[in-house]
Amino acid sequence: MSSERITSYLSRHLDRHVEQLCEWLRIPSISSISEHKADTRRAAEFVAAELGDLGLEVELVETDGHPLVFARSEQRPERRTLLIYGHYDVQPVDPLDLWDSPPFEPRLEDGIIYARGACDDKGQLYTHVKALEAYVKEGVELPVNLKFIIEGEEECGGPAVYRYTEQNADKLACDAVVISDTSLYNEETPAICYSLKGLTYMQIDVVGPRADLHSGSYGGTVQNPGNALAEIVAGLKDRDGRVLIPGFYDDVLDVDDAERAAFASLNYTDAVLREETGAPGPFGEAGFTTLERMWARPTCDVNGLWSGYSGEGAKTIVPSAAGAKVSMRLVPNQDPEKIAELFEAHVKSIAPDGVDVKVTDLHGAQAVMVPRDSEMMQAGMRAMERGFGKRPVFIREGGSIPIVGTFQDCLKAPVLLLGYGLPNDNIHSPNEKFHVENFANGIRTTAALFEEAAR
């Protein structure tokens, strides 16, 4: 009977929940841009206030960067405890001219919310808040203890949540960590993610002459940093997509036959890839399917390039400097620090003479593999089937959630990755979106999870 009351409440209040989410989405909490520091704090205060209104004990934890929000319900020792993690900060919005509507003026069209943060991660995180609200407002006793740890530096790689977790393992102790920052498999198929890639993120700076030079006077007499950088980047991978860094693949775990068969059963086609990405077709490491490349093989990608003049018209110079940002997505068993060292050694070994090359390790994260047969994973499967009306499939994810590894190491608790977005929700891109139906199903899933986790 109580579950029916919860479901009825959520149906009656969905429109209001969407309006409240849009209010949160209007706050431009871009953590990586200093001029948005006050906005980022407002986003923290928004969710802290709501959790407080729902009867939780709430702390706004000051850090050297953006604040953390820690909240907890009444903790009863006979109940299992769920720790819910999410982040209230969002990515920058560039390029702004590719948005169909202002990124911080949420647009609701055909059952879809368009706004920065709609899916990553405000919309998904808010499902947990609204599931809690249904219990509180209906007067239904929570069957589990709840804790929340919500950060504001996920999108800028800040250290606050890692330090807090390491220093407060007892405070965050739980039977499972619940995170909604991944996706469904597709519009028809819910999914639970059991593996995340790790990350090594590097910057290459190439410096030549002390200032830009006239290319007519000095071209061909000194090394051009732009040309040198192009040579370095070309030496990172071969034409078949295989990374050329010596030792890069040494620790990679091969996909076993069972996983390979499971991947194949999902029937991911080149047509689906083209539809999701807009790319003309697939490309990647030879000898592997697209899903295997996406989920189970390490990658190396240029994320940004700069050098010389890129404005309108012509400016004939030899640029004084060039640079690139490069990310490598890693699979379980690869060590981010080792990969960073191998990357630096390789870049310097292939750099041409006549320039100075500096390689900087910006940040990294361990890959994660979560057991699929735990009690909490099965509780998540049952909850998602109740919320979405269909049994979920298991998937891997090519992205990274760096804090997951820290949770596993410090809290010794299973991590449940319940994603409610879609692969094509344009996270980190213009026109980010979140389907209202998935928002509603996600709230129902979380509400069901409270019951299933208590079993």
N, C-alpha and C positions, 0 to 999 in steps of 0.2 A: 504493500500500500504506500509506503513512504517514497519508493522510487517513482510511483505514478504521480505523487504530489510534486516531486522534483521536476519530472518531465513536463507536467502541466504548467508549472511556474515558468520554466524556461521558454515554453512556447508563447505564453501570454506576454512575456517581457522582452522578447527578442528585439523588437524595434527599438526599445529604450536602450538595450545593451549595445546595439549598433551605434546609436546616437552618442552614447558615452565613449565608445571606442573612438569615434570620429573626433570627439573633444580632445582626447589624449593625442591623437594623430596630428592635431593642429599645432602641437608644441614641437618646434624644430630642434629636437635634441641630437644634434650632430656633434658627437663627442670629440671628433678629431679637429674641429675648427674652433679656435679659442673664442671667437666672438659669440659663439653659441653656448658658452659655459653656463650662463644664467638660465638659458632655455633648457639645457640638459638637467640642471638642478630642478627646475619646475616639473619636468617629466617624472623625476624621482619623487617629488613631493606629491604629485597627483596620485600615483599608485600607493604611496605610503598612507595618504589620507583615506583612500578607499578601504584598504586593508584594516586600518584603525576603526573606521566606521562599522566594519563587519565584526568587531569585537576582538580582533587579534592584538596582541602586544607587539608594538612596532618600534623599531629603532632606525633612525637615519644615521648611518655610520659614516663619519667624515673620514676622508682619505686624502692623500696628496693630489689626487685627481678628482674624479666625479664620485659622489656619495654612493654607498651601498644601501639597500633597503633590506633589513632583516625583520621578519615577522613570524610569530608563532601563535597557534591556538593554545588552549589549555592542554597541557601535556599529561596524559593519564598513562601510567606504566603498563596497564594491561592491553593497551592498544598498539598496533603497529604505527610507525611514523613514516610519513612521506615528506621529503624535502623537495620543494618545487624551485627550479632555477629558471631564470630568464633574464633578458636585458632590455632596458628601456631606451638605450641610445640607438641611433640610426646612422646609416651611411650618408655621405654627401650626395647631392642631387645632380651633380654635373653628368652629362651635358643638359643644361636646363631647357634648351630649345627643342629637345626631343620629347619633352613631356607634353601630353595632350591637355593637361590641366595643371594648375599650380600644385607642386608636390605636397605642400602643407595646407591645402584647402581640399579636404577629402571629397571625392566625387563618387556618388552612388549611382550606378548605371547597370541595368539588366542584372541585378542581384550581385554586383561586384563592387567592392570598395577599392578605389584607386587613391593611393597616397603613399608617401615614403614611410616605411615602418608598418604598413598594413599587414604584411605577412611576417617580416623580419624585424623585430620579433614582437612588437606590441600586440598585434592581433592574436597571435598564437598564445602569448603569455596571458592575455586578458581572458582567454577561455577558462583558465584555472580560477581566476578571481571570480568570474561569474558563476562557475560551478559552486564555489564556496558560498556565494551570495544566496543561491537557491536554498541551500541547507539552512542558512541563518534566517532568512526571511520566512521560510515555511516552518520554522521551529523544529526541524528534523535534526536529531543529534548526530554530529559527525561520527562516523564509525572508525576514523583514524585520527591520529595527531597530525597536524600540518605545520610545516615550517616553510618559509619562503626566503630565498636569498636572490636578490635582484640587483644586477650591476649596471653601470653606465659607461663601461669602457670596453665592451666586447668588440665593437667595431674599430677601435683604435689600438687594441693590443695592450691596454693598461694592466698593471700588475695587481691592482687592489684586491680583486676577488681571490686571487691565488694566495696572497699573503694572509688574507682573512681566513681562508679555509685552512691553511697550514697552521695558523695560530689558534683556531677555534674549532678544532675537530670535535671536541666533546659537545660544544654548543650546537653544532650542525649534525650531530649523530642521528642516524635514521636507518630504516630498513630498506629504503630504496630512494634514489634520486629520480625525479621526473622532469624531463626536459621536452618542450615542444618548440623546436627550432629546426626541424627537418621537414620532409614533405611526404604526401601520399605517393603511391606509385604512379597513378594517373587519375583522371576524373572519376573513373568507375571503380577503382581498386584502392582501398585503404592499405596502409603498410606500416610496419614497425622496422625501424632501422637498427641494425645490430653491429655496424662497423662504420667508423668515420676515418677519413684519411688524416694524417698528420700534415705538418707544414714546416718548410724552411723558406724564409722570405729574405731575399738578399738585394742589395743595391750595388751597382757597378758605377764608379765615377772614373772617367777617362779625361786626363788633362794634358794639353799640349802647350801651345804658345801662351804667353801671359795675357794676351788680349786677342780678340778677333783680328784677323789679318785680311788685307785686300787679296782676293784670290788671283787677281791678275799679276800682282807684284810678287806674291810669295807662294802661290799654288805650285805644287810639285817640288818645293824646296824643303818643306817640313811635313811631318806626319799630320794628317787631318784626323782629329779625334772622332769625328762622325764616321769616317771610313774605318777607323780602328775599331770603334764600337760595333759596327756592322760585321766586321770580321770575327769579333769575339762572339757575338750573338749567333752567327752562322755556325760557329764551332761547338755550340751546346747540344745540337741534335743532328742526326743524319736525315736523309730524304725520306726514310721510312718511319720517322718519328721516334727512333730509339735514342735515348740520351747518351751522349758521348763522354760524360764525366767518368774517368776511371774509378771503379769500385762502387758506382752508384747502385748497381743491382745486387751487390754481394749478399745483402741480408734480406732480400725480398722473399716472402713466403709464396710459393706457387698456389694457385687456386686448385683445390682438390676436385676430384671427379663429381662428387655430390653437389658442391657449390656450382660447378660449371653447368651441370644439368639443371639446377634450380634457376640459374640465370637464363638459360635457354628457354625454360618453360614460360618465362614472362613475355616472350615474343616481342621483344623490343626491336623495331625495324629501322632501316635507314630513313624511311618516310616519316616515322615519328620523330627522329632526330632533326630532320629538316624542318618539320613543323614547329618543334620546340625552340629551335635556335635561329631559323632563317638562313642557315648556312647552305651552300650549294650541295654539300654532301659530307660524308664522314671522312675523317683522317685520323691516324694515330699509329701507335706502335704495331708493326706488322706481326701477324700470327695470333691476334687476339680479337674477340668480338667487341662491339662498341660498349656493351655493358661491362665486360671484363676490363676494358681500358678505363671506363668511367669510375668503377667501384674498386677494382682490385689490382691495378697497376699504377706505379708511381709516374709522375708527370713532371715536366719542366716547361714553364710558360713565361714569356715576356709579358709583364703587366703594364709597362710604360716605357717610353723612349723619348729622349729629348736631346736636341743639339741644334745650334745655329739658328737660322732665320726661318720662321714658318708663317710670317704675315703675308699680306696681299702683295702681289708683284714680286720683283726680284731684288735681292741684295747679295752681291757677290762677295762672299767672305770665306775664309777658312776659319771655322769656329774654334774658340779656345778650349772648349770643353764639350763633353757629351756624357750622357748617363742613361742607365736603364734600371728598372726594378724587375726582379725575376722571382717567381714563386715556384717552389717544388712541392707538390702534394705527395705525401709519403704514405706507405701502407704499413700495416703492423709488422713490427720487428726492425724497421728502419729507425735510426737514431738521428734526430734533427741536427744535433751538434756535429756529429760525424759527417753528415751530408754537407753542412755548411763549410767544414774544413776541406772536404773534397772539392766542393764548388770553387772556393777561393783558389786552391792550388791549380785547378784546371784553367780557370780564367787567366791567371797570371802566366801559365805556361803557354797559352795560345795568343796572348796579347802581342801585337807587333811592336817592333822597336820604335822609339821616337815619341812615346807618350808615357805618362805616369798613370798607373792603374791602382785604384783603391777599391777594395771589396768590403762591404759592411754587412754584418748579420743583423737584420732588423728585429726579427723575432721568429719563434718556432713553436711547434706543438707536437706532442706524441700522437701517433695514430691509436685508435681504440677499437678493440674487438670485445663485444658483450656476449656472454653465453646466452644461447637461445632457449635453453631448457630450464631456466630458473623458475621458481614459483611466481615471482613478480612479473617475469616476462609473460607467463601464461595468464596472469591476472590482467595484464595489459592487452593481450589478445582478446580475452573475453569482453573487456570494457570497450575496445574499439569496435568489436562486432555489434555490441549493443548500441553504440553511438552512431555508427555508419550503416548498420543493417547488413553488413557483409564481412565475412571472415578476412582479416588482413593477411597480406603476404609479407615475408621477410625480405628486406632489401639492404644493400649497403648504400653509403652516401659518399660522393666524391669530395664534399666539403669538409670543413674542420670545425669542431667546437672545442677549443683548447682546454677549457676548464674540466671537461669530462675526465681526462686522464688524472687531473689533480684530485677530483672527487673519488675516483677509484683508489688512488694511492693513499689518501688521507682518511677517508671515511669507511673504506672497506665494505662498501655497499653496492649492490647492482644498480646500474643506470638504465632507466627506461626511456627510450627516445620515441615519443609519440608525436609524429609530425602531422599537422593538419593543413598545411599549404599544398600547393601544386608545384611540380618542377618548372612550369612556365609562368610562375607568378612574378617574374621580373625582379627578384630580389637583387639589390646592388645596382639596378638598372633603372632607366626611365620607365614611368608608368607601372610601378610596383602595384600589386593588387592582391586582394584576398576575397574569395567567394563567401558571401554571407551564409550560404548553405554549409560550407565547410567550417565556418565560425560556429554555427549552431550545432553541427554534429560534433565538433571538438568540445564544446561545453558539455554536451550530453555524455561524451566519452569520459571526460574528467570526472563528472559526477558519478558515473558508473564505476570508475576506477576506485573511488573512495570505498565503495562497497566491496568490489572484488579483491582489493588489497587487504581488506579486513578478514577475508575468509581464511 
